[in-house]
Amino acid sequence: MKPWSIHNDGAVVNVYVQPRASKNEVAGIHGDAIKIRLTTPPVDGKANKALLAFFAKLLHVSKSSVSLQSGHQNRNKVIKITGIKEEQLRTALDI
């Protein structure tokens, strides 16, 4: 099962976040989600903001195209990316 689903307006991606890592990176698959390592600590929503900025940069889309749908205070999160195709997502995530 893929950790993302494609819709008419973009994609929804399941992610598992590991905060306080040594660098920001895609770290493969974790269960049914994509594991993302972030250097940012999970304090006052900073890790969520860093996650959205990381995805925007990784996928070459605007920050406003990436939003957190669920998991605001959880390591398991669902991110929505508007205006992206599956091939672009797969290439950027390299999984």
MOBELUR-V242119 format. One record per backbone hydrogen bond with DSSP energy under -0.5 kcal/mol. NH is the residue of the N-H (numbers start at 1). CO is the residue of the C=O. If there is no record, write none. Layout:
# MOBELUR-V242119
NH_CO ; NH_CO
This chain:
# MOBELUR-V242119
5_12 ; 7_10 ; 10_7 ; 11_81 ; 12_5 ; 13_79 ; 14_3 ; 15_77 ; 16_34 ; 17_75 ; 18_36 ; 19_17 ; 20_40 ; 21_38 ; 25_37 ; 27_25 ; 27_35 ; 30_33 ; 33_30 ; 34_14 ; 35_28 ; 35_33 ; 36_16 ; 37_25 ; 38_18 ; 43_41 ; 46_43 ; 49_45 ; 50_46 ; 51_47 ; 52_48 ; 53_49 ; 54_50 ; 55_51 ; 56_52 ; 57_53 ; 58_54 ; 59_55 ; 60_56 ; 60_57 ; 61_56 ; 65_62 ; 66_63 ; 67_80 ; 69_67 ; 69_78 ; 70_78 ; 74_71 ; 77_15 ; 77_75 ; 78_70 ; 79_13 ; 80_67 ; 81_11 ; 82_65 ; 82_80 ; 83_9 ; 89_85 ; 90_86 ; 91_87 ; 92_88 ; 93_89 ; 94_90 ; 95_90
